[in-house]
């Protein structure tokens, strides 16, 4: 298993029970499921960005440069960021991944290209639908390593 990338923005993939994909950004400290550190490649964001755009995206946060959120969503990924530092009541978002952008046309895990099979396979999360779960407490769902405790 590779070490936690403390202080470095890292991304990882997950799938909800419908097979829709989420791209999660750690902000350098957010929890990462242990299967990700065991097998997902560090370049998962690069792999996502090489996929073709398949639809529009809806940005859910206000940030100076929304590129990181909008671009993956245009490729069909629900995009979540650690701790929701963008507006709202911080107590509502603390210690959660928060939806930052949603795809107009979600992509299914089943249609990912072969390069995702071994080192990019999404971690299954017991969430029925990312679209109806704007805040995800991943530590309550799967075993994780957390940047706070490394």
Backbone as JSON Lines, residues from 0, in Angstrom:
{"i":0,"aa":"X","n":[0.85,-1.18,0.0],"ca":[0.0,0.0,0.0],"c":[0.89,1.24,0.0]}
{"i":1,"aa":"X","n":[0.54,2.19,-0.85],"ca":[1.33,3.42,-0.88],"c":[0.95,4.29,0.32]}
{"i":2,"aa":"X","n":[1.84,5.2,0.75],"ca":[1.53,6.05,1.9],"c":[0.48,7.11,1.56]}
{"i":3,"aa":"X","n":[-0.13,7.66,2.6],"ca":[-1.08,8.74,2.42],"c":[-0.34,9.95,1.84]}
{"i":4,"aa":"X","n":[-0.87,10.6,0.8],"ca":[-0.21,11.77,0.19],"c":[-0.47,13.06,0.97]}
{"i":5,"aa":"X","n":[-0.01,13.11,2.2],"ca":[-0.28,14.22,3.1],"c":[0.19,15.55,2.51]}
{"i":6,"aa":"X","n":[-0.7,16.54,2.56],"ca":[-0.4,17.87,2.08],"c":[-0.46,18.02,0.57]}
{"i":7,"aa":"X","n":[-0.8,16.95,-0.12],"ca":[-0.86,16.97,-1.58],"c":[-2.29,16.67,-2.01]}
{"i":8,"aa":"X","n":[-2.85,17.53,-2.86],"ca":[-4.19,17.27,-3.38],"c":[-4.17,15.93,-4.11]}
{"i":9,"aa":"X","n":[-5.02,15.03,-3.69],"ca":[-5.11,13.71,-4.32],"c":[-6.57,13.45,-4.68]}
{"i":10,"aa":"X","n":[-6.77,12.7,-5.74],"ca":[-8.12,12.35,-6.17],"c":[-8.28,10.83,-6.14]}
{"i":11,"aa":"X","n":[-9.5,10.41,-5.9],"ca":[-9.81,8.98,-5.96],"c":[-11.22,8.8,-6.49]}
{"i":12,"aa":"X","n":[-11.48,7.62,-7.03],"ca":[-12.76,7.32,-7.66],"c":[-13.6,6.4,-6.79]}
{"i":13,"aa":"X","n":[-14.91,6.63,-6.84],"ca":[-15.87,5.75,-6.17],"c":[-17.07,5.57,-7.07]}
{"i":14,"aa":"X","n":[-17.83,4.51,-6.81],"ca":[-19.07,4.26,-7.54],"c":[-20.2,4.11,-6.53]}
{"i":15,"aa":"X","n":[-21.36,4.69,-6.86],"ca":[-22.53,4.47,-6.01],"c":[-23.17,3.14,-6.42]}
{"i":16,"aa":"X","n":[-24.23,2.74,-5.75],"ca":[-24.83,1.43,-6.05],"c":[-25.51,1.38,-7.41]}
{"i":17,"aa":"X","n":[-25.74,2.54,-8.03],"ca":[-26.29,2.59,-9.39],"c":[-25.18,2.48,-10.44]}
{"i":18,"aa":"X","n":[-23.92,2.5,-9.99],"ca":[-22.8,2.42,-10.92],"c":[-22.32,3.77,-11.41]}
{"i":19,"aa":"X","n":[-22.89,4.87,-10.91],"ca":[-22.44,6.22,-11.27],"c":[-21.12,6.5,-10.57]}
{"i":20,"aa":"X","n":[-20.31,7.34,-11.18],"ca":[-18.97,7.59,-10.69],"c":[-18.82,8.93,-10.0]}
{"i":21,"aa":"X","n":[-18.03,8.93,-8.93],"ca":[-17.69,10.15,-8.22],"c":[-16.18,10.3,-8.2]}
{"i":22,"aa":"X","n":[-15.71,11.53,-8.4],"ca":[-14.3,11.87,-8.27],"c":[-14.17,12.7,-7.01]}
{"i":23,"aa":"X","n":[-13.37,12.23,-6.07],"ca":[-13.24,12.86,-4.76],"c":[-11.86,13.5,-4.63]}
{"i":24,"aa":"X","n":[-11.81,14.77,-4.21],"ca":[-10.56,15.49,-3.99],"c":[-10.32,15.68,-2.51]}
{"i":25,"aa":"X","n":[-9.12,15.36,-2.03],"ca":[-8.83,15.29,-0.59],"c":[-8.45,16.62,0.06]}
{"i":26,"aa":"X","n":[-8.11,17.63,-0.71],"ca":[-7.62,18.89,-0.17],"c":[-6.35,18.66,0.67]}
{"i":27,"aa":"X","n":[-5.68,17.53,0.42],"ca":[-4.43,17.21,1.12],"c":[-4.58,16.57,2.48]}
{"i":28,"aa":"X","n":[-5.82,16.44,2.98],"ca":[-6.02,15.87,4.31],"c":[-7.24,14.96,4.44]}
{"i":29,"aa":"X","n":[-8.13,14.97,3.46],"ca":[-9.37,14.19,3.55],"c":[-9.12,12.69,3.56]}
{"i":30,"aa":"X","n":[-10.04,11.93,4.13],"ca":[-9.87,10.48,4.2],"c":[-9.89,9.83,2.83]}
{"i":31,"aa":"X","n":[-9.06,8.81,2.7],"ca":[-8.97,8.02,1.47],"c":[-9.25,6.57,1.84]}
{"i":32,"aa":"X","n":[-10.19,5.92,1.16],"ca":[-10.44,4.5,1.44],"c":[-9.17,3.67,1.27]}
{"i":33,"aa":"X","n":[-8.95,2.73,2.19],"ca":[-7.72,1.92,2.11],"c":[-7.59,1.17,0.79]}
{"i":34,"aa":"X","n":[-8.69,0.7,0.16],"ca":[-8.49,0.05,-1.14],"c":[-7.89,0.99,-2.2]}
{"i":35,"aa":"X","n":[-8.15,2.28,-2.07],"ca":[-7.59,3.24,-3.02],"c":[-6.07,3.28,-2.87]}
{"i":36,"aa":"X","n":[-5.6,3.37,-1.63],"ca":[-4.16,3.42,-1.4],"c":[-3.5,2.09,-1.77]}
{"i":37,"aa":"X","n":[-4.27,1.03,-1.73],"ca":[-3.72,-0.28,-2.08],"c":[-3.65,-0.49,-3.58]}
{"i":38,"aa":"X","n":[-4.61,0.1,-4.36],"ca":[-4.6,-0.23,-5.78],"c":[-4.86,0.89,-6.75]}
{"i":39,"aa":"X","n":[-5.51,1.99,-6.39],"ca":[-5.76,3.04,-7.38],"c":[-4.49,3.81,-7.68]}
{"i":40,"aa":"X","n":[-4.27,4.08,-8.93],"ca":[-3.1,4.83,-9.37],"c":[-3.18,6.27,-8.9]}
{"i":41,"aa":"X","n":[-2.02,6.87,-8.72],"ca":[-1.98,8.26,-8.28],"c":[-2.43,9.22,-9.39]}
{"i":42,"aa":"X","n":[-2.42,8.77,-10.63],"ca":[-2.75,9.66,-11.73],"c":[-4.21,9.55,-12.15]}
{"i":43,"aa":"X","n":[-5.1,9.22,-11.23],"ca":[-6.5,9.02,-11.58],"c":[-7.12,10.28,-12.2]}
{"i":44,"aa":"X","n":[-6.74,11.45,-11.72],"ca":[-7.29,12.68,-12.31],"c":[-6.86,12.82,-13.77]}
{"i":45,"aa":"X","n":[-5.61,12.5,-14.06],"ca":[-5.14,12.56,-15.45],"c":[-5.92,11.59,-16.33]}
{"i":46,"aa":"X","n":[-6.2,10.42,-15.82],"ca":[-6.97,9.43,-16.58],"c":[-8.39,9.94,-16.85]}
{"i":47,"aa":"X","n":[-8.99,10.55,-15.84],"ca":[-10.34,11.11,-16.01],"c":[-10.33,12.2,-17.07]}
{"i":48,"aa":"X","n":[-9.32,13.07,-17.03],"ca":[-9.28,14.21,-17.96],"c":[-9.0,13.78,-19.4]}
{"i":49,"aa":"X","n":[-8.5,12.57,-19.6],"ca":[-8.29,12.07,-20.96],"c":[-9.59,11.52,-21.57]}
{"i":50,"aa":"X","n":[-10.61,11.33,-20.76],"ca":[-11.9,10.86,-21.28],"c":[-12.58,11.99,-22.04]}
{"i":51,"aa":"X","n":[-13.43,11.67,-23.01],"ca":[-14.12,12.72,-23.75],"c":[-15.23,13.38,-22.91]}
{"i":52,"aa":"X","n":[-15.5,14.62,-23.21],"ca":[-16.64,15.29,-22.58],"c":[-17.92,14.7,-23.16]}
{"i":53,"aa":"X","n":[-18.9,14.43,-22.28],"ca":[-20.13,13.8,-22.75],"c":[-21.38,14.63,-22.43]}
{"i":54,"aa":"X","n":[-21.21,15.75,-21.74],"ca":[-22.38,16.56,-21.41],"c":[-21.99,17.81,-20.66]}
{"i":55,"aa":"X","n":[-23.01,18.53,-20.22],"ca":[-22.81,19.74,-19.44],"c":[-22.54,19.4,-17.98]}
{"i":56,"aa":"X","n":[-22.18,20.43,-17.22],"ca":[-21.95,20.28,-15.78],"c":[-22.65,21.41,-15.05]}
{"i":57,"aa":"X","n":[-23.06,21.14,-13.84],"ca":[-23.63,22.18,-12.99],"c":[-22.68,22.38,-11.81]}
{"i":58,"aa":"X","n":[-22.13,23.58,-11.71],"ca":[-21.23,23.94,-10.62],"c":[-22.06,24.27,-9.39]}
{"i":59,"aa":"X","n":[-21.73,23.69,-8.24],"ca":[-22.51,23.89,-7.02],"c":[-21.82,24.8,-6.01]}
{"i":60,"aa":"X","n":[-20.59,25.21,-6.3],"ca":[-19.83,26.05,-5.39],"c":[-19.31,27.27,-6.15]}
{"i":61,"aa":"X","n":[-18.98,28.31,-5.4],"ca":[-18.4,29.5,-6.02],"c":[-16.91,29.53,-5.69]}
{"i":62,"aa":"X","n":[-16.11,29.41,-6.73],"ca":[-14.66,29.43,-6.57],"c":[-14.07,30.28,-7.7]}
{"i":63,"aa":"X","n":[-12.88,30.85,-7.48],"ca":[-12.28,31.68,-8.52],"c":[-12.0,30.9,-9.81]}
{"i":64,"aa":"X","n":[-11.56,29.65,-9.69],"ca":[-11.25,28.85,-10.88],"c":[-11.95,27.5,-10.75]}
{"i":65,"aa":"X","n":[-13.11,27.34,-11.39],"ca":[-13.89,26.11,-11.25],"c":[-13.43,24.95,-12.14]}
{"i":66,"aa":"X","n":[-12.31,25.11,-12.84],"ca":[-11.85,24.1,-13.8],"c":[-11.86,22.69,-13.22]}
{"i":67,"aa":"X","n":[-11.23,22.5,-12.06],"ca":[-11.09,21.15,-11.5],"c":[-12.45,20.51,-11.24]}
{"i":68,"aa":"X","n":[-13.46,21.3,-10.95],"ca":[-14.79,20.76,-10.68],"c":[-15.6,20.54,-11.96]}
{"i":69,"aa":"X","n":[-15.59,21.51,-12.85],"ca":[-16.42,21.46,-14.05],"c":[-15.92,20.43,-15.06]}
{"i":70,"aa":"X","n":[-14.63,20.39,-15.3],"ca":[-14.09,19.49,-16.33],"c":[-14.43,18.01,-16.06]}
{"i":71,"aa":"X","n":[-14.21,17.48,-14.87],"ca":[-14.6,16.07,-14.64],"c":[-16.11,15.86,-14.74]}
{"i":72,"aa":"X","n":[-16.9,16.84,-14.29],"ca":[-18.36,16.7,-14.37],"c":[-18.82,16.66,-15.83]}
{"i":73,"aa":"X","n":[-18.15,17.41,-16.7],"ca":[-18.49,17.35,-18.13],"c":[-18.14,15.99,-18.73]}
{"i":74,"aa":"X","n":[-17.32,15.23,-18.03],"ca":[-16.95,13.88,-18.47],"c":[-17.82,12.82,-17.77]}
{"i":75,"aa":"X","n":[-18.83,13.29,-17.03],"ca":[-19.81,12.39,-16.43],"c":[-19.62,12.06,-14.96]}
{"i":76,"aa":"X","n":[-18.66,12.68,-14.28],"ca":[-18.36,12.38,-12.89],"c":[-19.04,13.36,-11.94]}
{"i":77,"aa":"X","n":[-19.58,12.85,-10.84],"ca":[-19.98,13.69,-9.73],"c":[-18.68,14.07,-9.03]}
{"i":78,"aa":"X","n":[-18.5,15.36,-8.75],"ca":[-17.23,15.82,-8.18],"c":[-17.46,16.27,-6.74]}
{"i":79,"aa":"X","n":[-16.69,15.68,-5.84],"ca":[-16.78,15.99,-4.41],"c":[-15.45,16.54,-3.93]}
{"i":80,"aa":"X","n":[-15.51,17.5,-3.0],"ca":[-14.3,18.08,-2.44],"c":[-14.37,17.96,-0.92]}
{"i":81,"aa":"X","n":[-13.22,17.84,-0.28],"ca":[-13.16,17.62,1.15],"c":[-13.55,18.87,1.95]}
{"i":82,"aa":"X","n":[-14.4,18.68,2.92],"ca":[-14.76,19.65,3.96],"c":[-15.61,20.83,3.54]}
{"i":83,"aa":"X","n":[-15.97,20.96,2.3],"ca":[-16.9,22.0,1.88],"c":[-16.55,23.38,2.35]}
{"i":84,"aa":"X","n":[-15.37,23.88,2.02],"ca":[-15.01,25.22,2.48],"c":[-15.67,26.34,1.68]}
{"i":85,"aa":"X","n":[-16.67,26.02,0.84],"ca":[-17.25,27.01,-0.06],"c":[-18.67,27.37,0.32]}
{"i":86,"aa":"X","n":[-18.84,28.29,1.21],"ca":[-20.17,28.79,1.53],"c":[-20.97,27.87,2.43]}
{"i":87,"aa":"X","n":[-22.15,28.33,2.79],"ca":[-23.0,27.56,3.68],"c":[-22.49,27.59,5.11]}
{"i":88,"aa":"X","n":[-23.14,26.85,5.96],"ca":[-22.75,26.77,7.35],"c":[-21.65,25.72,7.48]}
{"i":89,"aa":"X","n":[-20.44,26.11,7.89],"ca":[-19.35,25.14,7.97],"c":[-19.69,23.92,8.84]}
{"i":90,"aa":"X","n":[-20.51,24.08,9.86],"ca":[-20.87,22.94,10.7],"c":[-21.65,21.88,9.92]}
{"i":91,"aa":"X","n":[-22.35,22.29,8.86],"ca":[-23.08,21.34,8.04],"c":[-22.16,20.49,7.17]}
{"i":92,"aa":"X","n":[-20.93,20.95,6.96],"ca":[-20.04,20.31,6.01],"c":[-18.81,19.68,6.66]}
{"i":93,"aa":"X","n":[-18.52,19.99,7.9],"ca":[-17.29,19.54,8.53],"c":[-17.13,18.03,8.42]}
{"i":94,"aa":"X","n":[-15.94,17.62,8.09],"ca":[-15.59,16.21,8.01],"c":[-16.43,15.43,7.01]}
{"i":95,"aa":"X","n":[-16.75,16.05,5.91],"ca":[-17.5,15.39,4.84],"c":[-16.9,15.79,3.5]}
{"i":96,"aa":"X","n":[-17.1,14.92,2.53],"ca":[-16.88,15.33,1.15],"c":[-18.18,15.99,0.71]}
{"i":97,"aa":"X","n":[-18.06,17.11,0.01],"ca":[-19.22,17.89,-0.39],"c":[-19.26,17.99,-1.92]}
{"i":98,"aa":"X","n":[-20.46,17.81,-2.48],"ca":[-20.62,17.91,-3.93],"c":[-20.24,19.31,-4.4]}
{"i":99,"aa":"X","n":[-19.34,19.38,-5.37],"ca":[-18.9,20.66,-5.93],"c":[-19.43,20.86,-7.34]}
{"i":100,"aa":"X","n":[-19.67,19.76,-8.06],"ca":[-20.22,19.83,-9.42],"c":[-20.9,18.51,-9.74]}
{"i":101,"aa":"X","n":[-21.95,18.6,-10.53],"ca":[-22.68,17.39,-10.93],"c":[-22.77,17.33,-12.45]}
{"i":102,"aa":"X","n":[-22.73,16.12,-12.99],"ca":[-22.79,15.99,-14.45],"c":[-24.22,16.08,-14.97]}
{"i":103,"aa":"X","n":[-24.36,16.64,-16.16],"ca":[-25.66,16.62,-16.82],"c":[-25.98,15.22,-17.33]}
{"i":104,"aa":"X","n":[-24.93,14.47,-17.62],"ca":[-25.07,13.1,-18.12],"c":[-24.06,12.22,-17.38]}
{"i":105,"aa":"X","n":[-24.46,11.55,-16.3],"ca":[-23.51,10.72,-15.54],"c":[-22.96,9.56,-16.36]}
{"i":106,"aa":"X","n":[-21.71,9.24,-16.11],"ca":[-21.06,8.1,-16.74],"c":[-21.17,6.91,-15.79]}
{"i":107,"aa":"X","n":[-21.27,5.72,-16.35],"ca":[-21.36,4.5,-15.54],"c":[-19.99,3.83,-15.46]}
{"i":108,"aa":"X","n":[-19.72,3.22,-14.32],"ca":[-18.46,2.51,-14.13],"c":[-18.25,1.45,-15.2]}
{"i":109,"aa":"X","n":[-19.31,0.85,-15.66],"ca":[-19.22,-0.23,-16.65],"c":[-18.66,0.22,-17.99]}
{"i":110,"aa":"X","n":[-18.67,1.51,-18.27],"ca":[-18.19,1.98,-19.57],"c":[-16.8,2.62,-19.5]}
{"i":111,"aa":"X","n":[-16.14,2.54,-18.34],"ca":[-14.78,3.07,-18.26],"c":[-13.86,2.25,-19.16]}
{"i":112,"aa":"X","n":[-12.87,2.91,-19.78],"ca":[-11.94,2.17,-20.63],"c":[-11.06,1.21,-19.8]}
{"i":113,"aa":"X","n":[-10.43,0.25,-20.47],"ca":[-9.63,-0.77,-19.77],"c":[-8.53,-0.22,-18.88]}
{"i":114,"aa":"X","n":[-8.01,0.97,-19.17],"ca":[-6.93,1.52,-18.33],"c":[-7.38,1.74,-16.88]}
{"i":115,"aa":"X","n":[-8.69,1.74,-16.63],"ca":[-9.19,1.9,-15.26],"c":[-9.36,0.56,-14.55]}
{"i":116,"aa":"X","n":[-9.26,-0.55,-15.26],"ca":[-9.56,-1.86,-14.69],"c":[-8.69,-2.23,-13.49]}
{"i":117,"aa":"X","n":[-7.4,-2.09,-13.61],"ca":[-6.51,-2.55,-12.55],"c":[-6.2,-1.47,-11.52]}
{"i":118,"aa":"X","n":[-5.64,-0.36,-11.98],"ca":[-5.19,0.67,-11.04],"c":[-6.11,1.88,-10.95]}
{"i":119,"aa":"X","n":[-7.26,1.81,-11.58],"ca":[-8.15,2.95,-11.52],"c":[-9.57,2.58,-11.18]}
{"i":120,"aa":"X","n":[-9.78,1.32,-10.82],"ca":[-11.14,0.86,-10.54],"c":[-11.75,1.64,-9.38]}
{"i":121,"aa":"X","n":[-12.98,2.11,-9.54],"ca":[-13.62,2.87,-8.46],"c":[-13.96,2.0,-7.26]}
{"i":122,"aa":"X","n":[-13.87,2.59,-6.08],"ca":[-14.24,1.92,-4.84],"c":[-15.76,1.96,-4.71]}
{"i":123,"aa":"X","n":[-16.41,0.82,-4.53],"ca":[-17.87,0.85,-4.36],"c":[-18.25,1.42,-2.99]}
{"i":124,"aa":"X","n":[-19.17,2.37,-2.99],"ca":[-19.67,2.95,-1.75],"c":[-21.15,2.57,-1.6]}
{"i":125,"aa":"X","n":[-21.59,2.28,-0.39],"ca":[-23.0,1.93,-0.18],"c":[-23.91,3.16,-0.16]}
{"i":126,"aa":"X","n":[-23.86,3.91,-1.24],"ca":[-24.7,5.1,-1.45],"c":[-25.53,4.8,-2.68]}
{"i":127,"aa":"X","n":[-26.83,4.97,-2.59],"ca":[-27.7,4.63,-3.71],"c":[-27.48,5.53,-4.91]}
{"i":128,"aa":"X","n":[-27.32,6.85,-4.67],"ca":[-27.25,7.78,-5.78],"c":[-26.47,9.02,-5.35]}
{"i":129,"aa":"X","n":[-25.34,9.28,-5.99],"ca":[-24.56,10.48,-5.67],"c":[-25.39,11.75,-5.86]}
{"i":130,"aa":"X","n":[-26.34,11.73,-6.79],"ca":[-27.15,12.92,-7.07],"c":[-27.99,13.34,-5.88]}
{"i":131,"aa":"X","n":[-28.34,12.41,-5.01],"ca":[-29.18,12.74,-3.85],"c":[-28.39,12.73,-2.55]}
{"i":132,"aa":"X","n":[-27.07,12.68,-2.64],"ca":[-26.19,12.68,-1.46],"c":[-25.12,13.76,-1.62]}
{"i":133,"aa":"X","n":[-25.46,15.02,-1.38],"ca":[-24.49,16.09,-1.59],"c":[-23.37,16.14,-0.55]}
{"i":134,"aa":"X","n":[-23.53,15.42,0.55],"ca":[-22.48,15.34,1.58],"c":[-22.23,13.87,1.87]}
{"i":135,"aa":"X","n":[-20.96,13.47,1.78],"ca":[-20.6,12.07,1.96],"c":[-19.59,11.94,3.09]}
{"i":136,"aa":"X","n":[-19.97,11.22,4.14],"ca":[-19.05,10.9,5.23],"c":[-18.43,9.54,4.92]}
{"i":137,"aa":"X","n":[-17.38,9.55,4.13],"ca":[-16.8,8.3,3.64],"c":[-16.27,7.43,4.76]}
{"i":138,"aa":"X","n":[-15.82,8.03,5.87],"ca":[-15.31,7.23,7.0],"c":[-16.39,6.38,7.63]}
{"i":139,"aa":"X","n":[-17.65,6.8,7.52],"ca":[-18.75,6.01,8.06],"c":[-19.13,4.87,7.12]}
{"i":140,"aa":"X","n":[-18.6,4.88,5.89],"ca":[-19.0,3.89,4.88],"c":[-17.96,2.81,4.62]}
{"i":141,"aa":"X","n":[-16.68,3.17,4.65],"ca":[-15.6,2.22,4.35],"c":[-14.39,2.54,5.23]}
{"i":142,"aa":"X","n":[-13.48,1.57,5.35],"ca":[-12.25,1.76,6.09],"c":[-11.38,2.77,5.36]}
{"i":143,"aa":"X","n":[-10.89,3.77,6.07],"ca":[-10.12,4.86,5.45],"c":[-8.84,5.16,6.22]}
{"i":144,"aa":"X","n":[-7.94,5.82,5.53],"ca":[-6.78,6.44,6.17],"c":[-7.0,7.94,6.01]}
{"i":145,"aa":"X","n":[-6.83,8.65,7.1],"ca":[-7.17,10.06,7.18],"c":[-5.9,10.89,7.29]}
{"i":146,"aa":"X","n":[-5.81,11.95,6.53],"ca":[-4.66,12.83,6.58],"c":[-4.44,13.52,7.9]}
{"i":147,"aa":"X","n":[-5.48,13.62,8.71],"ca":[-5.33,14.25,10.03],"c":[-4.46,13.41,10.95]}
{"i":148,"aa":"X","n":[-4.43,12.11,10.75],"ca":[-3.8,11.19,11.71],"c":[-2.56,10.5,11.16]}
{"i":149,"aa":"X","n":[-2.04,10.98,10.04],"ca":[-0.85,10.35,9.46],"c":[0.37,10.78,10.22]}
